[in-house]
Amino acid sequence: MSINKNPDKQKAFKYYCMGLNCKEIAKLLDCSHRTIQNYSSAENWKKRKQQLK
């Protein structure tokens, strides 16, 4: 697993782990919800979140 170097991706993943959805995260980070969806699918956030538990 590669280390994430983009601070927005790191923040977005933290928000995802806190239970926010893509639209809510996008609003907080002032970007498109599609951008957040792309981050999520590219880095398999669902699996990463389960591994943290």
ModelCIF file with pLDDT and N, C-alpha, C, O atoms, coordinates in Angstrom:
data_MODEL
#
_entry.id   MODEL 
#
_entity.id                         1 
_entity.type                       polymer 
_entity.pdbx_number_of_molecules   1 
#
_entity_poly.entity_id                      1 
_entity_poly.type                           'polypeptide(L)' 
_entity_poly.nstd_linkage                   no 
_entity_poly.nstd_monomer                   no 
_entity_poly.pdbx_seq_one_letter_code       MSINKNPDKQKAFKYYCMGLNCKEIAKLLDCSHRTIQNYSSAENWKKRKQQLK 
_entity_poly.pdbx_seq_one_letter_code_can   MSINKNPDKQKAFKYYCMGLNCKEIAKLLDCSHRTIQNYSSAENWKKRKQQLK 
_entity_poly.pdbx_strand_id                 A 
#
loop_
_entity_poly_seq.entity_id 
_entity_poly_seq.num 
_entity_poly_seq.mon_id 
_entity_poly_seq.hetero 
1 1  MET n 
1 2  SER n 
1 3  ILE n 
1 4  ASN n 
1 5  LYS n 
1 6  ASN n 
1 7  PRO n 
1 8  ASP n 
1 9  LYS n 
1 10 GLN n 
1 11 LYS n 
1 12 ALA n 
1 13 PHE n 
1 14 LYS n 
1 15 TYR n 
1 16 TYR n 
1 17 CYS n 
1 18 MET n 
1 19 GLY n 
1 20 LEU n 
1 21 ASN n 
1 22 CYS n 
1 23 LYS n 
1 24 GLU n 
1 25 ILE n 
1 26 ALA n 
1 27 LYS n 
1 28 LEU n 
1 29 LEU n 
1 30 ASP n 
1 31 CYS n 
1 32 SER n 
1 33 HIS n 
1 34 ARG n 
1 35 THR n 
1 36 ILE n 
1 37 GLN n 
1 38 ASN n 
1 39 TYR n 
1 40 SER n 
1 41 SER n 
1 42 ALA n 
1 43 GLU n 
1 44 ASN n 
1 45 TRP n 
1 46 LYS n 
1 47 LYS n 
1 48 ARG n 
1 49 LYS n 
1 50 GLN n 
1 51 GLN n 
1 52 LEU n 
1 53 LYS n 
#
_struct_asym.id          A 
_struct_asym.entity_id   1 
#
loop_
_ma_qa_metric.id 
_ma_qa_metric.mode 
_ma_qa_metric.name 
_ma_qa_metric.software_group_id 
_ma_qa_metric.type 
1 global pLDDT . pLDDT 
2 local  pLDDT . pLDDT 
#
_ma_qa_metric_global.metric_id      1 
_ma_qa_metric_global.metric_value   90.60 
_ma_qa_metric_global.model_id       1 
_ma_qa_metric_global.ordinal_id     1 
#
loop_
_ma_qa_metric_local.label_asym_id 
_ma_qa_metric_local.label_comp_id 
_ma_qa_metric_local.label_seq_id 
_ma_qa_metric_local.metric_id 
_ma_qa_metric_local.metric_value 
_ma_qa_metric_local.model_id 
_ma_qa_metric_local.ordinal_id 
A MET 1  2 45.00 1 1  
A SER 2  2 49.00 1 2  
A ILE 3  2 51.00 1 3  
A ASN 4  2 52.00 1 4  
A LYS 5  2 57.00 1 5  
A ASN 6  2 74.00 1 6  
A PRO 7  2 76.00 1 7  
A ASP 8  2 92.00 1 8  
A LYS 9  2 94.00 1 9  
A GLN 10 2 94.00 1 10 
A LYS 11 2 96.00 1 11 
A ALA 12 2 97.00 1 12 
A PHE 13 2 97.00 1 13 
A LYS 14 2 97.00 1 14 
A TYR 15 2 98.00 1 15 
A TYR 16 2 98.00 1 16 
A CYS 17 2 97.00 1 17 
A MET 18 2 97.00 1 18 
A GLY 19 2 97.00 1 19 
A LEU 20 2 98.00 1 20 
A ASN 21 2 97.00 1 21 
A CYS 22 2 97.00 1 22 
A LYS 23 2 97.00 1 23 
A GLU 24 2 98.00 1 24 
A ILE 25 2 97.00 1 25 
A ALA 26 2 96.00 1 26 
A LYS 27 2 97.00 1 27 
A LEU 28 2 97.00 1 28 
A LEU 29 2 96.00 1 29 
A ASP 30 2 94.00 1 30 
A CYS 31 2 94.00 1 31 
A SER 32 2 95.00 1 32 
A HIS 33 2 95.00 1 33 
A ARG 34 2 96.00 1 34 
A THR 35 2 95.00 1 35 
A ILE 36 2 96.00 1 36 
A GLN 37 2 97.00 1 37 
A ASN 38 2 96.00 1 38 
A TYR 39 2 96.00 1 39 
A SER 40 2 97.00 1 40 
A SER 41 2 97.00 1 41 
A ALA 42 2 96.00 1 42 
A GLU 43 2 95.00 1 43 
A ASN 44 2 97.00 1 44 
A TRP 45 2 97.00 1 45 
A LYS 46 2 96.00 1 46 
A LYS 47 2 96.00 1 47 
A ARG 48 2 96.00 1 48 
A LYS 49 2 95.00 1 49 
A GLN 50 2 95.00 1 50 
A GLN 51 2 95.00 1 51 
A LEU 52 2 89.00 1 52 
A LYS 53 2 79.00 1 53 
#
loop_
_atom_site.group_PDB 
_atom_site.id 
_atom_site.type_symbol 
_atom_site.label_atom_id 
_atom_site.label_alt_id 
_atom_site.label_comp_id 
_atom_site.label_asym_id 
_atom_site.label_entity_id 
_atom_site.label_seq_id 
_atom_site.pdbx_PDB_ins_code 
_atom_site.Cartn_x 
_atom_site.Cartn_y 
_atom_site.Cartn_z 
_atom_site.occupancy 
_atom_site.B_iso_or_equiv 
_atom_site.pdbx_formal_charge 
_atom_site.auth_seq_id 
_atom_site.auth_comp_id 
_atom_site.auth_asym_id 
_atom_site.auth_atom_id 
_atom_site.pdbx_PDB_model_num 
ATOM 1   N N  . MET A 1 1  ? 0.847   -1.179 0.000  1.00 45.00 ? 1  MET A N  1 
ATOM 2   C CA . MET A 1 1  ? 0.000   0.000  0.000  1.00 45.00 ? 1  MET A CA 1 
ATOM 3   C C  . MET A 1 1  ? 0.892   1.241  0.000  1.00 45.00 ? 1  MET A C  1 
ATOM 4   O O  . MET A 1 1  ? 1.783   1.365  0.840  1.00 45.00 ? 1  MET A O  1 
ATOM 5   N N  . SER A 1 2  ? 0.661   2.138  -0.917 1.00 49.00 ? 2  SER A N  1 
ATOM 6   C CA . SER A 1 2  ? 1.473   3.342  -1.016 1.00 49.00 ? 2  SER A CA 1 
ATOM 7   C C  . SER A 1 2  ? 1.023   4.383  0.009  1.00 49.00 ? 2  SER A C  1 
ATOM 8   O O  . SER A 1 2  ? -0.139  4.434  0.410  1.00 49.00 ? 2  SER A O  1 
ATOM 9   N N  . ILE A 1 3  ? 1.974   5.196  0.409  1.00 51.00 ? 3  ILE A N  1 
ATOM 10  C CA . ILE A 1 3  ? 1.663   6.269  1.349  1.00 51.00 ? 3  ILE A CA 1 
ATOM 11  C C  . ILE A 1 3  ? 1.080   7.444  0.573  1.00 51.00 ? 3  ILE A C  1 
ATOM 12  O O  . ILE A 1 3  ? 1.605   7.845  -0.465 1.00 51.00 ? 3  ILE A O  1 
ATOM 13  N N  . ASN A 1 4  ? 0.015   7.972  1.085  1.00 52.00 ? 4  ASN A N  1 
ATOM 14  C CA . ASN A 1 4  ? -0.709  9.062  0.435  1.00 52.00 ? 4  ASN A CA 1 
ATOM 15  C C  . ASN A 1 4  ? 0.014   10.384 0.670  1.00 52.00 ? 4  ASN A C  1 
ATOM 16  O O  . ASN A 1 4  ? 0.208   10.778 1.820  1.00 52.00 ? 4  ASN A O  1 
ATOM 17  N N  . LYS A 1 5  ? 0.418   11.079 -0.400 1.00 57.00 ? 5  LYS A N  1 
ATOM 18  C CA . LYS A 1 5  ? 1.161   12.324 -0.252 1.00 57.00 ? 5  LYS A CA 1 
ATOM 19  C C  . LYS A 1 5  ? 0.312   13.570 -0.454 1.00 57.00 ? 5  LYS A C  1 
ATOM 20  O O  . LYS A 1 5  ? 0.765   14.676 -0.158 1.00 57.00 ? 5  LYS A O  1 
ATOM 21  N N  . ASN A 1 6  ? -0.890  13.416 -0.943 1.00 74.00 ? 6  ASN A N  1 
ATOM 22  C CA . ASN A 1 6  ? -1.756  14.561 -1.174 1.00 74.00 ? 6  ASN A CA 1 
ATOM 23  C C  . ASN A 1 6  ? -2.511  14.884 0.121  1.00 74.00 ? 6  ASN A C  1 
ATOM 24  O O  . ASN A 1 6  ? -3.300  14.065 0.592  1.00 74.00 ? 6  ASN A O  1 
ATOM 25  N N  . PRO A 1 7  ? -2.276  16.083 0.707  1.00 76.00 ? 7  PRO A N  1 
ATOM 26  C CA . PRO A 1 7  ? -2.935  16.405 1.977  1.00 76.00 ? 7  PRO A CA 1 
ATOM 27  C C  . PRO A 1 7  ? -4.465  16.392 1.896  1.00 76.00 ? 7  PRO A C  1 
ATOM 28  O O  . PRO A 1 7  ? -5.131  16.019 2.862  1.00 76.00 ? 7  PRO A O  1 
ATOM 29  N N  . ASP A 1 8  ? -5.032  16.799 0.738  1.00 92.00 ? 8  ASP A N  1 
ATOM 30  C CA . ASP A 1 8  ? -6.482  16.762 0.607  1.00 92.00 ? 8  ASP A CA 1 
ATOM 31  C C  . ASP A 1 8  ? -6.996  15.329 0.637  1.00 92.00 ? 8  ASP A C  1 
ATOM 32  O O  . ASP A 1 8  ? -8.051  15.059 1.211  1.00 92.00 ? 8  ASP A O  1 
ATOM 33  N N  . LYS A 1 9  ? -6.268  14.424 0.030  1.00 94.00 ? 9  LYS A N  1 
ATOM 34  C CA . LYS A 1 9  ? -6.676  13.014 0.063  1.00 94.00 ? 9  LYS A CA 1 
ATOM 35  C C  . LYS A 1 9  ? -6.606  12.486 1.488  1.00 94.00 ? 9  LYS A C  1 
ATOM 36  O O  . LYS A 1 9  ? -7.473  11.724 1.916  1.00 94.00 ? 9  LYS A O  1 
ATOM 37  N N  . GLN A 1 10 ? -5.581  12.887 2.216  1.00 94.00 ? 10 GLN A N  1 
ATOM 38  C CA . GLN A 1 10 ? -5.453  12.439 3.607  1.00 94.00 ? 10 GLN A CA 1 
ATOM 39  C C  . GLN A 1 10 ? -6.606  12.978 4.445  1.00 94.00 ? 10 GLN A C  1 
ATOM 40  O O  . GLN A 1 10 ? -7.206  12.238 5.225  1.00 94.00 ? 10 GLN A O  1 
ATOM 41  N N  . LYS A 1 11 ? -6.917  14.261 4.290  1.00 96.00 ? 11 LYS A N  1 
ATOM 42  C CA . LYS A 1 11 ? -8.040  14.853 5.019  1.00 96.00 ? 11 LYS A CA 1 
ATOM 43  C C  . LYS A 1 11 ? -9.338  14.174 4.626  1.00 96.00 ? 11 LYS A C  1 
ATOM 44  O O  . LYS A 1 11 ? -10.163 13.854 5.481  1.00 96.00 ? 11 LYS A O  1 
ATOM 45  N N  . ALA A 1 12 ? -9.517  13.956 3.330  1.00 97.00 ? 12 ALA A N  1 
ATOM 46  C CA . ALA A 1 12 ? -10.742 13.329 2.835  1.00 97.00 ? 12 ALA A CA 1 
ATOM 47  C C  . ALA A 1 12 ? -10.907 11.937 3.435  1.00 97.00 ? 12 ALA A C  1 
ATOM 48  O O  . ALA A 1 12 ? -12.007 11.562 3.842  1.00 97.00 ? 12 ALA A O  1 
ATOM 49  N N  . PHE A 1 13 ? -9.828  11.175 3.492  1.00 97.00 ? 13 PHE A N  1 
ATOM 50  C CA . PHE A 1 13 ? -9.909  9.833  4.063  1.00 97.00 ? 13 PHE A CA 1 
ATOM 51  C C  . PHE A 1 13 ? -10.240 9.891  5.555  1.00 97.00 ? 13 PHE A C  1 
ATOM 52  O O  . PHE A 1 13 ? -11.005 9.062  6.048  1.00 97.00 ? 13 PHE A O  1 
ATOM 53  N N  . LYS A 1 14 ? -9.680  10.852 6.272  1.00 97.00 ? 14 LYS A N  1 
ATOM 54  C CA . LYS A 1 14 ? -10.004 11.009 7.694  1.00 97.00 ? 14 LYS A CA 1 
ATOM 55  C C  . LYS A 1 14 ? -11.494 11.297 7.872  1.00 97.00 ? 14 LYS A C  1 
ATOM 56  O O  . LYS A 1 14 ? -12.155 10.711 8.729  1.00 97.00 ? 14 LYS A O  1 
ATOM 57  N N  . TYR A 1 15 ? -12.007 12.205 7.051  1.00 98.00 ? 15 TYR A N  1 
ATOM 58  C CA . TYR A 1 15 ? -13.439 12.516 7.117  1.00 98.00 ? 15 TYR A CA 1 
ATOM 59  C C  . TYR A 1 15 ? -14.276 11.279 6.788  1.00 98.00 ? 15 TYR A C  1 
ATOM 60  O O  . TYR A 1 15 ? -15.303 11.033 7.421  1.00 98.00 ? 15 TYR A O  1 
ATOM 61  N N  . TYR A 1 16 ? -13.835 10.510 5.803  1.00 98.00 ? 16 TYR A N  1 
ATOM 62  C CA . TYR A 1 16 ? -14.543 9.282  5.428  1.00 98.00 ? 16 TYR A CA 1 
ATOM 63  C C  . TYR A 1 16 ? -14.595 8.318  6.619  1.00 98.00 ? 16 TYR A C  1 
ATOM 64  O O  . TYR A 1 16 ? -15.628 7.705  6.889  1.00 98.00 ? 16 TYR A O  1 
ATOM 65  N N  . CYS A 1 17 ? -13.484 8.198  7.312  1.00 97.00 ? 17 CYS A N  1 
ATOM 66  C CA . CYS A 1 17 ? -13.434 7.312  8.478  1.00 97.00 ? 17 CYS A CA 1 
ATOM 67  C C  . CYS A 1 17 ? -14.324 7.812  9.610  1.00 97.00 ? 17 CYS A C  1 
ATOM 68  O O  . CYS A 1 17 ? -14.775 7.029  10.445 1.00 97.00 ? 17 CYS A O  1 
ATOM 69  N N  . MET A 1 18 ? -14.573 9.117  9.633  1.00 97.00 ? 18 MET A N  1 
ATOM 70  C CA . MET A 1 18 ? -15.458 9.697  10.640 1.00 97.00 ? 18 MET A CA 1 
ATOM 71  C C  . MET A 1 18 ? -16.931 9.489  10.280 1.00 97.00 ? 18 MET A C  1 
ATOM 72  O O  . MET A 1 18 ? -17.816 9.784  11.083 1.00 97.00 ? 18 MET A O  1 
ATOM 73  N N  . GLY A 1 19 ? -17.190 8.980  9.069  1.00 97.00 ? 19 GLY A N  1 
ATOM 74  C CA . GLY A 1 19 ? -18.559 8.660  8.686  1.00 97.00 ? 19 GLY A CA 1 
ATOM 75  C C  . GLY A 1 19 ? -19.211 9.633  7.726  1.00 97.00 ? 19 GLY A C  1 
ATOM 76  O O  . GLY A 1 19 ? -20.399 9.503  7.433  1.00 97.00 ? 19 GLY A O  1 
ATOM 77  N N  . LEU A 1 20 ? -18.457 10.610 7.228  1.00 98.00 ? 20 LEU A N  1 
ATOM 78  C CA . LEU A 1 20 ? -19.030 11.559 6.276  1.00 98.00 ? 20 LEU A CA 1 
ATOM 79  C C  . LEU A 1 20 ? -19.122 10.927 4.889  1.00 98.00 ? 20 LEU A C  1 
ATOM 80  O O  . LEU A 1 20 ? -18.324 10.057 4.541  1.00 98.00 ? 20 LEU A O  1 
ATOM 81  N N  . ASN A 1 21 ? -20.101 11.371 4.101  1.00 97.00 ? 21 ASN A N  1 
ATOM 82  C CA . ASN A 1 21 ? -20.218 10.857 2.738  1.00 97.00 ? 21 ASN A CA 1 
ATOM 83  C C  . ASN A 1 21 ? -19.450 11.767 1.773  1.00 97.00 ? 21 ASN A C  1 
ATOM 84  O O  . ASN A 1 21 ? -18.941 12.813 2.173  1.00 97.00 ? 21 ASN A O  1 
ATOM 85  N N  . CYS A 1 22 ? -19.371 11.367 0.520  1.00 97.00 ? 22 CYS A N  1 
ATOM 86  C CA . CYS A 1 22 ? -18.563 12.084 -0.477 1.00 97.00 ? 22 CYS A CA 1 
ATOM 87  C C  . CYS A 1 22 ? -19.002 13.534 -0.662 1.00 97.00 ? 22 CYS A C  1 
ATOM 88  O O  . CYS A 1 22 ? -18.164 14.425 -0.797 1.00 97.00 ? 22 CYS A O  1 
ATOM 89  N N  . LYS A 1 23 ? -20.304 13.770 -0.667 1.00 97.00 ? 23 LYS A N  1 
ATOM 90  C CA . LYS A 1 23 ? -20.791 15.147 -0.846 1.00 97.00 ? 23 LYS A CA 1 
ATOM 91  C C  . LYS A 1 23 ? -20.414 16.030 0.339  1.00 97.00 ? 23 LYS A C  1 
ATOM 92  O O  . LYS A 1 23 ? -20.039 17.188 0.155  1.00 97.00 ? 23 LYS A O  1 
ATOM 93  N N  . GLU A 1 24 ? -20.510 15.495 1.544  1.00 98.00 ? 24 GLU A N  1 
ATOM 94  C CA . GLU A 1 24 ? -20.149 16.261 2.738  1.00 98.00 ? 24 GLU A CA 1 
ATOM 95  C C  . GLU A 1 24 ? -18.651 16.561 2.762  1.00 98.00 ? 24 GLU A C  1 
ATOM 96  O O  . GLU A 1 24 ? -18.236 17.669 3.102  1.00 98.00 ? 24 GLU A O  1 
ATOM 97  N N  . ILE A 1 25 ? -17.856 15.574 2.404  1.00 97.00 ? 25 ILE A N  1 
ATOM 98  C CA . ILE A 1 25 ? -16.397 15.759 2.365  1.00 97.00 ? 25 ILE A CA 1 
ATOM 99  C C  . ILE A 1 25 ? -16.026 16.803 1.317  1.00 97.00 ? 25 ILE A C  1 
ATOM 100 O O  . ILE A 1 25 ? -15.189 17.671 1.567  1.00 97.00 ? 25 ILE A O  1 
ATOM 101 N N  . ALA A 1 26 ? -16.645 16.719 0.156  1.00 96.00 ? 26 ALA A N  1 
ATOM 102 C CA . ALA A 1 26 ? -16.369 17.668 -0.927 1.00 96.00 ? 26 ALA A CA 1 
ATOM 103 C C  . ALA A 1 26 ? -16.677 19.094 -0.494 1.00 96.00 ? 26 ALA A C  1 
ATOM 104 O O  . ALA A 1 26 ? -15.939 20.023 -0.822 1.00 96.00 ? 26 ALA A O  1 
ATOM 105 N N  . LYS A 1 27 ? -17.756 19.261 0.233  1.00 97.00 ? 27 LYS A N  1 
ATOM 106 C CA . LYS A 1 27 ? -18.126 20.597 0.715  1.00 97.00 ? 27 LYS A CA 1 
ATOM 107 C C  . LYS A 1 27 ? -17.067 21.140 1.672  1.00 97.00 ? 27 LYS A C  1 
ATOM 108 O O  . LYS A 1 27 ? -16.688 22.308 1.590  1.00 97.00 ? 27 LYS A O  1 
ATOM 109 N N  . LEU A 1 28 ? -16.594 20.289 2.576  1.00 97.00 ? 28 LEU A N  1 
ATOM 110 C CA . LEU A 1 28 ? -15.580 20.705 3.539  1.00 97.00 ? 28 LEU A CA 1 
ATOM 111 C C  . LEU A 1 28 ? -14.253 21.053 2.867  1.00 97.00 ? 28 LEU A C  1 
ATOM 112 O O  . LEU A 1 28 ? -13.559 21.978 3.290  1.00 97.00 ? 28 LEU A O  1 
ATOM 113 N N  . LEU A 1 29 ? -13.904 20.307 1.818  1.00 96.00 ? 29 LEU A N  1 
ATOM 114 C CA . LEU A 1 29 ? -12.620 20.512 1.145  1.00 96.00 ? 29 LEU A CA 1 
ATOM 115 C C  . LEU A 1 29 ? -12.732 21.421 -0.069 1.00 96.00 ? 29 LEU A C  1 
ATOM 116 O O  . LEU A 1 29 ? -11.743 21.654 -0.763 1.00 96.00 ? 29 LEU A O  1 
ATOM 117 N N  . ASP A 1 30 ? -13.921 21.933 -0.328 1.00 94.00 ? 30 ASP A N  1 
ATOM 118 C CA . ASP A 1 30 ? -14.172 22.837 -1.446 1.00 94.00 ? 30 ASP A CA 1 
ATOM 119 C C  . ASP A 1 30 ? -13.719 22.250 -2.784 1.00 94.00 ? 30 ASP A C  1 
ATOM 120 O O  . ASP A 1 30 ? -12.923 22.840 -3.515 1.00 94.00 ? 30 ASP A O  1 
ATOM 121 N N  . CYS A 1 31 ? -14.257 21.070 -3.072 1.00 94.00 ? 31 CYS A N  1 
ATOM 122 C CA . CYS A 1 31 ? -13.984 20.429 -4.365 1.00 94.00 ? 31 CYS A CA 1 
ATOM 123 C C  . CYS A 1 31 ? -15.229 19.653 -4.805 1.00 94.00 ? 31 CYS A C  1 
ATOM 124 O O  . CYS A 1 31 ? -16.238 19.628 -4.100 1.00 94.00 ? 31 CYS A O  1 
ATOM 125 N N  . SER A 1 32 ? -15.144 19.040 -5.947 1.00 95.00 ? 32 SER A N  1 
ATOM 126 C CA . SER A 1 32 ? -16.263 18.279 -6.491 1.00 95.00 ? 32 SER A CA 1 
ATOM 127 C C  . SER A 1 32 ? -16.438 16.954 -5.742 1.00 95.00 ? 32 SER A C  1 
ATOM 128 O O  . SER A 1 32 ? -15.464 16.339 -5.307 1.00 95.00 ? 32 SER A O  1 
ATOM 129 N N  . HIS A 1 33 ? -17.698 16.527 -5.600 1.00 95.00 ? 33 HIS A N  1 
ATOM 130 C CA . HIS A 1 33 ? -17.919 15.225 -4.952 1.00 95.00 ? 33 HIS A CA 1 
ATOM 131 C C  . HIS A 1 33 ? -17.380 14.090 -5.818 1.00 95.00 ? 33 HIS A C  1 
ATOM 132 O O  . HIS A 1 33 ? -17.038 13.024 -5.305 1.00 95.00 ? 33 HIS A O  1 
ATOM 133 N N  . ARG A 1 34 ? -17.305 14.316 -7.133 1.00 96.00 ? 34 ARG A N  1 
ATOM 134 C CA . ARG A 1 34 ? -16.726 13.305 -8.030 1.00 96.00 ? 34 ARG A CA 1 
ATOM 135 C C  . ARG A 1 34 ? -15.230 13.121 -7.737 1.00 96.00 ? 34 ARG A C  1 
ATOM 136 O O  . ARG A 1 34 ? -14.707 12.012 -7.846 1.00 96.00 ? 34 ARG A O  1 
ATOM 137 N N  . THR A 1 35 ? -14.560 14.188 -7.373 1.00 95.00 ? 35 THR A N  1 
ATOM 138 C CA . THR A 1 35 ? -13.143 14.093 -7.007 1.00 95.00 ? 35 THR A CA 1 
ATOM 139 C C  . THR A 1 35 ? -12.983 13.173 -5.807 1.00 95.00 ? 35 THR A C  1 
ATOM 140 O O  . THR A 1 35 ? -12.099 12.317 -5.781 1.00 95.00 ? 35 THR A O  1 
ATOM 141 N N  . ILE A 1 36 ? -13.838 13.354 -4.825 1.00 96.00 ? 36 ILE A N  1 
ATOM 142 C CA . ILE A 1 36 ? -13.788 12.520 -3.618 1.00 96.00 ? 36 ILE A CA 1 
ATOM 143 C C  . ILE A 1 36 ? -14.125 11.074 -3.969 1.00 96.00 ? 36 ILE A C  1 
ATOM 144 O O  . ILE A 1 36 ? -13.496 10.150 -3.453 1.00 96.00 ? 36 ILE A O  1 
ATOM 145 N N  . GLN A 1 37 ? -15.104 10.872 -4.835 1.00 97.00 ? 37 GLN A N  1 
ATOM 146 C CA . GLN A 1 37 ? -15.445 9.511  -5.262 1.00 97.00 ? 37 GLN A CA 1 
ATOM 147 C C  . GLN A 1 37 ? -14.261 8.867  -5.979 1.00 97.00 ? 37 GLN A C  1 
ATOM 148 O O  . GLN A 1 37 ? -13.988 7.680  -5.797 1.00 97.00 ? 37 GLN A O  1 
ATOM 149 N N  . ASN A 1 38 ? -13.565 9.650  -6.789 1.00 96.00 ? 38 ASN A N  1 
ATOM 150 C CA . ASN A 1 38 ? -12.391 9.124  -7.492 1.00 96.00 ? 38 ASN A CA 1 
ATOM 151 C C  . ASN A 1 38 ? -11.290 8.741  -6.506 1.00 96.00 ? 38 ASN A C  1 
ATOM 152 O O  . ASN A 1 38 ? -10.668 7.688  -6.648 1.00 96.00 ? 38 ASN A O  1 
ATOM 153 N N  . TYR A 1 39 ? -11.045 9.591  -5.507 1.00 96.00 ? 39 TYR A N  1 
ATOM 154 C CA . TYR A 1 39 ? -10.065 9.256  -4.467 1.00 96.00 ? 39 TYR A CA 1 
ATOM 155 C C  . TYR A 1 39 ? -10.457 7.946  -3.787 1.00 96.00 ? 39 TYR A C  1 
ATOM 156 O O  . TYR A 1 39 ? -9.633  7.053  -3.592 1.00 96.00 ? 39 TYR A O  1 
ATOM 157 N N  . SER A 1 40 ? -11.728 7.859  -3.436 1.00 97.00 ? 40 SER A N  1 
ATOM 158 C CA . SER A 1 40 ? -12.233 6.704  -2.701 1.00 97.00 ? 40 SER A CA 1 
ATOM 159 C C  . SER A 1 40 ? -12.056 5.401  -3.476 1.00 97.00 ? 40 SER A C  1 
ATOM 160 O O  . SER A 1 40 ? -11.595 4.400  -2.927 1.00 97.00 ? 40 SER A O  1 
ATOM 161 N N  . SER A 1 41 ? -12.421 5.424  -4.744 1.00 97.00 ? 41 SER A N  1 
ATOM 162 C CA . SER A 1 41 ? -12.315 4.187  -5.522 1.00 97.00 ? 41 SER A CA 1 
ATOM 163 C C  . SER A 1 41 ? -10.865 3.864  -5.877 1.00 97.00 ? 41 SER A C  1 
ATOM 164 O O  . SER A 1 41 ? -10.485 2.693  -5.895 1.00 97.00 ? 41 SER A O  1 
ATOM 165 N N  . ALA A 1 42 ? -10.060 4.867  -6.155 1.00 96.00 ? 42 ALA A N  1 
ATOM 166 C CA . ALA A 1 42 ? -8.664  4.631  -6.534 1.00 96.00 ? 42 ALA A CA 1 
ATOM 167 C C  . ALA A 1 42 ? -7.853  4.036  -5.380 1.00 96.00 ? 42 ALA A C  1 
ATOM 168 O O  . ALA A 1 42 ? -6.943  3.235  -5.591 1.00 96.00 ? 42 ALA A O  1 
ATOM 169 N N  . GLU A 1 43 ? -8.203  4.443  -4.162 1.00 95.00 ? 43 GLU A N  1 
ATOM 170 C CA . GLU A 1 43 ? -7.433  3.992  -3.005 1.00 95.00 ? 43 GLU A CA 1 
ATOM 171 C C  . GLU A 1 43 ? -8.172  2.984  -2.139 1.00 95.00 ? 43 GLU A C  1 
ATOM 172 O O  . GLU A 1 43 ? -7.715  2.626  -1.054 1.00 95.00 ? 43 GLU A O  1 
ATOM 173 N N  . ASN A 1 44 ? -9.318  2.532  -2.631 1.00 97.00 ? 44 ASN A N  1 
ATOM 174 C CA . ASN A 1 44 ? -10.119 1.506  -1.962 1.00 97.00 ? 44 ASN A CA 1 
ATOM 175 C C  . ASN A 1 44 ? -10.339 1.829  -0.477 1.00 97.00 ? 44 ASN A C  1 
ATOM 176 O O  . ASN A 1 44 ? -9.959  1.062  0.408  1.00 97.00 ? 44 ASN A O  1 
ATOM 177 N N  . TRP A 1 45 ? -10.962 2.983  -0.235 1.00 97.00 ? 45 TRP A N  1 
ATOM 178 C CA . TRP A 1 45 ? -11.187 3.449  1.123  1.00 97.00 ? 45 TRP A CA 1 
ATOM 179 C C  . TRP A 1 45 ? -12.007 2.484  1.962  1.00 97.00 ? 45 TRP A C  1 
ATOM 180 O O  . TRP A 1 45 ? -11.765 2.338  3.161  1.00 97.00 ? 45 TRP A O  1 
ATOM 181 N N  . LYS A 1 46 ? -12.966 1.832  1.344  1.00 96.00 ? 46 LYS A N  1 
ATOM 182 C CA . LYS A 1 46 ? -13.832 0.914  2.095  1.00 96.00 ? 46 LYS A CA 1 
ATOM 183 C C  . LYS A 1 46 ? -12.976 -0.187 2.742  1.00 96.00 ? 46 LYS A C  1 
ATOM 184 O O  . LYS A 1 46 ? -13.145 -0.506 3.919  1.00 96.00 ? 46 LYS A O  1 
ATOM 185 N N  . LYS A 1 47 ? -12.069 -0.751 1.965  1.00 96.00 ? 47 LYS A N  1 
ATOM 186 C CA . LYS A 1 47 ? -11.197 -1.816 2.470  1.00 96.00 ? 47 LYS A CA 1 
ATOM 187 C C  . LYS A 1 47 ? -10.219 -1.264 3.512  1.00 96.00 ? 47 LYS A C  1 
ATOM 188 O O  . LYS A 1 47 ? -9.990  -1.894 4.544  1.00 96.00 ? 47 LYS A O  1 
ATOM 189 N N  . ARG A 1 48 ? -9.643  -0.088 3.241  1.00 96.00 ? 48 ARG A N  1 
ATOM 190 C CA . ARG A 1 48 ? -8.705  0.526  4.185  1.00 96.00 ? 48 ARG A CA 1 
ATOM 191 C C  . ARG A 1 48 ? -9.370  0.820  5.512  1.00 96.00 ? 48 ARG A C  1 
ATOM 192 O O  . ARG A 1 48 ? -8.767  0.621  6.567  1.00 96.00 ? 48 ARG A O  1 
ATOM 193 N N  . LYS A 1 49 ? -10.622 1.296  5.472  1.00 95.00 ? 49 LYS A N  1 
ATOM 194 C CA . LYS A 1 49 ? -11.349 1.610  6.702  1.00 95.00 ? 49 LYS A CA 1 
ATOM 195 C C  . LYS A 1 49 ? -11.583 0.341  7.514  1.00 95.00 ? 49 LYS A C  1 
ATOM 196 O O  . LYS A 1 49 ? -11.465 0.360  8.739  1.00 95.00 ? 49 LYS A O  1 
ATOM 197 N N  . GLN A 1 50 ? -11.914 -0.762 6.843  1.00 95.00 ? 50 GLN A N  1 
ATOM 198 C CA . GLN A 1 50 ? -12.141 -2.027 7.538  1.00 95.00 ? 50 GLN A CA 1 
ATOM 199 C C  . GLN A 1 50 ? -10.851 -2.538 8.175  1.00 95.00 ? 50 GLN A C  1 
ATOM 200 O O  . GLN A 1 50 ? -10.881 -3.132 9.253  1.00 95.00 ? 50 GLN A O  1 
ATOM 201 N N  . GLN A 1 51 ? -9.716  -2.305 7.507  1.00 95.00 ? 51 GLN A N  1 
ATOM 202 C CA . GLN A 1 51 ? -8.429  -2.753 8.050  1.00 95.00 ? 51 GLN A CA 1 
ATOM 203 C C  . GLN A 1 51 ? -8.041  -1.984 9.314  1.00 95.00 ? 51 GLN A C  1 
ATOM 204 O O  . GLN A 1 51 ? -7.305  -2.495 10.159 1.00 95.00 ? 51 GLN A O  1 
ATOM 205 N N  . LEU A 1 52 ? -8.540  -0.755 9.437  1.00 89.00 ? 52 LEU A N  1 
ATOM 206 C CA . LEU A 1 52 ? -8.227  0.061  10.612 1.00 89.00 ? 52 LEU A CA 1 
ATOM 207 C C  . LEU A 1 52 ? -8.971  -0.408 11.858 1.00 89.00 ? 52 LEU A C  1 
ATOM 208 O O  . LEU A 1 52 ? -8.544  -0.134 12.979 1.00 89.00 ? 52 LEU A O  1 
ATOM 209 N N  . LYS A 1 53 ? -10.070 -1.106 11.663 1.00 79.00 ? 53 LYS A N  1 
ATOM 210 C CA . LYS A 1 53 ? -10.871 -1.569 12.805 1.00 79.00 ? 53 LYS A CA 1 
ATOM 211 C C  . LYS A 1 53 ? -10.220 -2.716 13.520 1.00 79.00 ? 53 LYS A C  1 
ATOM 212 O O  . LYS A 1 53 ? -10.765 -3.221 14.502 1.00 79.00 ? 53 LYS A O  1 
#
